[in-house]
């Protein structure tokens, strides 16, 4: 899914404002929402939205505010390591036994 920068900014603003209705709990207010290139394989990246709340990290996808869906989420304590690869790349590893979806 290739989105323009303005579409990503629109989605980030929408998620920031409506985070309790998207994530399902009024306690999960978003601390940080930004667009990322997300990849689980080294050669394939997709445009996703990264949302950080008090306790969880959400990876969200969608082309319009009406089509926003949570792709993955996991608890902050399940992060095992964070590695800064260069100025624009960060890699994180989380526990396989956590409650990630």
Backbone as numpy.savetxt, mean C-alpha at the origin, in Angstrom:
# Nx Ny Nz CAx CAy CAz Cx Cy Cz
-1.19 -2.37 -14.69 -2.03 -1.21 -14.69 -1.14 0.02 -14.69
-1.23 0.82 -15.70 -0.43 2.02 -15.80 -1.33 3.23 -15.54
-0.99 3.98 -14.52 -1.77 5.15 -14.15 -0.92 6.40 -14.31
-1.58 7.51 -14.62 -0.87 8.78 -14.70 -0.60 9.29 -13.29
0.30 10.23 -13.19 0.64 10.79 -11.88 -0.56 11.48 -11.25
-1.38 12.16 -12.05 -2.56 12.82 -11.50 -3.59 11.81 -10.99
-3.73 10.67 -11.68 -4.65 9.63 -11.22 -4.16 9.02 -9.91
-2.86 8.82 -9.79 -2.30 8.28 -8.55 -2.51 9.27 -7.40
-2.28 10.55 -7.66 -2.49 11.57 -6.62 -3.95 11.65 -6.21
-4.86 11.51 -7.18 -6.29 11.51 -6.88 -6.66 10.32 -6.00
-6.14 9.14 -6.33 -6.41 7.95 -5.52 -5.83 8.09 -4.12
-4.63 8.63 -4.02 -4.00 8.83 -2.70 -4.83 9.77 -1.84
-5.30 10.86 -2.42 -6.15 11.79 -1.69 -7.46 11.17 -1.25
-8.05 10.37 -2.13 -9.30 9.69 -1.79 -9.09 8.71 -0.65
-8.02 7.92 -0.71 -7.75 6.94 0.34 -7.46 7.64 1.66
-6.73 8.75 1.62 -6.42 9.51 2.84 -7.70 10.01 3.51
-8.66 10.49 2.71 -9.90 11.03 3.25 -10.87 9.94 3.70
-10.94 8.84 2.97 -11.95 7.81 3.21 -11.35 6.51 3.74
-10.26 6.58 4.47 -9.57 5.35 4.88 -10.42 4.48 5.80
-11.24 5.06 6.65 -12.05 4.23 7.55 -13.11 3.44 6.79
-13.64 3.98 5.71 -14.63 3.23 4.94 -13.97 2.19 4.03
-12.76 2.44 3.57 -12.06 1.48 2.70 -11.51 0.32 3.51
-10.89 0.61 4.64 -10.23 -0.43 5.43 -11.14 -1.04 6.48
-12.29 -0.45 6.73 -13.28 -1.08 7.57 -13.20 -0.80 9.05
-12.35 0.07 9.50 -12.28 0.37 10.92 -11.95 1.84 11.12
-12.66 2.47 12.03 -12.40 3.88 12.28 -11.07 4.12 12.97
-10.46 3.04 13.51 -9.18 3.17 14.20 -7.99 3.10 13.24
-8.22 2.76 11.98 -7.12 2.62 11.02 -6.98 3.88 10.19
-6.83 5.01 10.84 -6.61 6.24 10.09 -5.22 6.19 9.44
-5.13 6.69 8.25 -3.90 6.58 7.46 -2.90 7.65 7.88
-1.70 7.22 8.14 -0.61 8.13 8.48 0.13 8.57 7.22
0.23 7.65 6.24 0.96 7.92 5.00 0.27 7.18 3.87
0.07 7.86 2.75 -0.48 7.24 1.54 0.35 7.75 0.37
0.92 6.82 -0.42 1.71 7.24 -1.57 1.66 6.17 -2.66
1.94 6.59 -3.87 1.99 5.67 -5.00 3.33 4.97 -5.05
3.31 3.68 -5.38 4.55 2.89 -5.45 4.51 1.99 -6.68
5.67 1.51 -7.06 5.79 0.44 -8.04 6.04 -0.82 -7.23
5.06 -1.70 -7.21 5.07 -2.88 -6.34 5.39 -4.12 -7.17
6.30 -4.92 -6.68 6.65 -6.14 -7.41 6.97 -7.28 -6.48
6.46 -8.45 -6.79 6.81 -9.65 -6.04 7.84 -10.47 -6.79
8.03 -10.15 -8.06 9.05 -10.79 -8.89 10.03 -9.71 -9.35
11.29 -10.05 -9.57 12.29 -9.03 -9.90 12.03 -8.29 -11.21
11.34 -8.88 -12.15 11.20 -8.26 -13.47 9.81 -7.71 -13.75
8.88 -7.77 -12.80 7.53 -7.30 -13.05 7.07 -6.38 -11.92
6.79 -5.12 -12.28 6.32 -4.13 -11.31 4.96 -3.62 -11.74
4.11 -3.34 -10.75 2.78 -2.82 -11.00 2.56 -1.58 -10.14
1.76 -0.66 -10.62 1.45 0.55 -9.87 0.44 0.21 -8.79
0.78 0.52 -7.56 -0.08 0.28 -6.41 -0.02 1.49 -5.49
-0.90 1.51 -4.52 -0.92 2.56 -3.51 -0.50 1.93 -2.18
0.45 2.56 -1.51 0.95 2.11 -0.22 0.29 2.97 0.85
-0.41 2.34 1.79 -1.08 3.06 2.87 -0.58 2.52 4.21
-0.13 3.42 5.05 0.40 3.06 6.36 -0.54 3.60 7.43
-1.04 2.72 8.27 -1.89 3.14 9.39 -1.13 2.92 10.69
-1.81 3.03 11.81 -1.15 2.85 13.11 -0.55 1.46 13.26
-1.29 0.44 12.81 -0.89 -0.93 13.07 -0.65 -1.77 11.82
-1.12 -1.32 10.67 -1.06 -2.16 9.48 -0.52 -1.40 8.28
-0.01 -2.18 7.34 0.39 -1.68 6.03 -0.57 -2.27 5.02
-1.11 -1.43 4.15 -2.04 -1.86 3.11 -1.43 -1.59 1.75
-1.54 -2.56 0.85 -1.20 -2.37 -0.56 -2.54 -2.37 -1.30
-2.86 -1.26 -1.95 -4.17 -1.03 -2.53 -4.03 -0.85 -4.04
-5.03 -1.30 -4.80 -5.01 -1.07 -6.24 -6.39 -0.60 -6.70
-6.42 0.02 -7.85 -7.65 0.52 -8.46 -7.32 1.61 -9.46
-8.23 1.80 -10.40 -8.02 2.85 -11.41 -8.81 4.11 -11.09
-9.92 3.96 -10.39 -10.75 5.09 -10.00 -11.07 4.96 -8.51
-11.51 6.04 -7.87 -11.87 5.93 -6.45 -12.97 4.90 -6.18
-13.86 4.68 -7.14 -14.93 3.69 -6.94 -14.42 2.26 -7.02
-13.27 2.05 -7.65 -12.76 0.68 -7.84 -11.59 0.34 -6.92
-11.37 1.12 -5.87 -10.25 0.88 -4.96 -10.50 -0.38 -4.15
-9.50 -1.28 -4.15 -9.59 -2.53 -3.39 -8.26 -2.80 -2.71
-8.33 -3.44 -1.55 -7.12 -3.81 -0.82 -6.55 -5.07 -1.45
-5.31 -4.99 -1.88 -4.63 -6.12 -2.50 -3.99 -7.01 -1.43
-3.24 -6.41 -0.53 -2.58 -7.13 0.57 -2.56 -6.23 1.79
-2.51 -6.84 2.96 -2.29 -6.09 4.19 -1.59 -6.99 5.19
-0.84 -6.37 6.08 -0.19 -7.11 7.14 0.14 -6.18 8.29
0.36 -6.77 9.43 0.64 -6.03 10.66 2.08 -5.51 10.63
2.30 -4.35 11.21 3.64 -3.76 11.24 4.66 -4.64 11.96
4.23 -5.37 12.96 5.16 -6.21 13.72 5.60 -7.45 12.95
4.97 -7.74 11.82 5.39 -8.89 11.02 6.56 -8.57 10.10
6.99 -7.31 10.04 8.13 -6.93 9.21 9.41 -7.47 9.85
10.16 -8.24 9.08 11.42 -8.82 9.57 12.61 -7.92 9.25
12.61 -7.33 8.05 13.72 -6.44 7.70 13.28 -5.46 6.61
13.94 -4.31 6.61 13.75 -3.30 5.57 15.13 -2.99 5.01
15.24 -3.05 3.70 16.53 -2.82 3.06 16.39 -1.70 2.04
17.23 -0.68 2.15 17.24 0.42 1.19 18.23 0.04 0.09
17.70 -0.19 -1.11 18.53 -0.63 -2.22 19.25 0.53 -2.89
18.54 1.63 -3.10 19.13 2.87 -3.61 18.18 4.01 -3.25
18.35 5.17 -3.86 17.55 6.34 -3.48 16.06 6.16 -3.75
15.70 5.31 -4.70 14.30 5.17 -5.07 13.73 3.78 -4.82
14.49 2.87 -4.24 14.01 1.51 -4.03 14.20 1.07 -2.58
13.13 0.50 -2.04 13.14 -0.07 -0.70 12.55 -1.47 -0.80
13.17 -2.39 -0.11 12.68 -3.76 -0.09 12.37 -4.13 1.36
11.24 -4.78 1.58 10.91 -5.23 2.93 10.56 -6.71 2.90
10.83 -7.36 3.99 10.54 -8.78 4.15 9.68 -8.94 5.39
8.60 -9.69 5.25 7.75 -9.91 6.41 7.60 -11.39 6.67
7.14 -11.71 7.85 7.01 -13.09 8.28 5.98 -13.82 7.43
6.30 -15.03 7.02 5.35 -15.83 6.25 4.22 -16.35 7.12
4.41 -16.34 8.42 3.42 -16.89 9.33 2.52 -15.82 9.91
2.60 -14.61 9.39 1.73 -13.55 9.87 0.36 -13.69 9.19
-0.52 -12.79 9.51 -1.86 -12.84 8.96 -1.97 -11.99 7.70
-1.00 -12.08 6.82 -1.02 -11.31 5.58 -1.98 -11.94 4.60
-2.62 -11.12 3.81 -3.53 -11.61 2.77 -2.95 -11.30 1.43
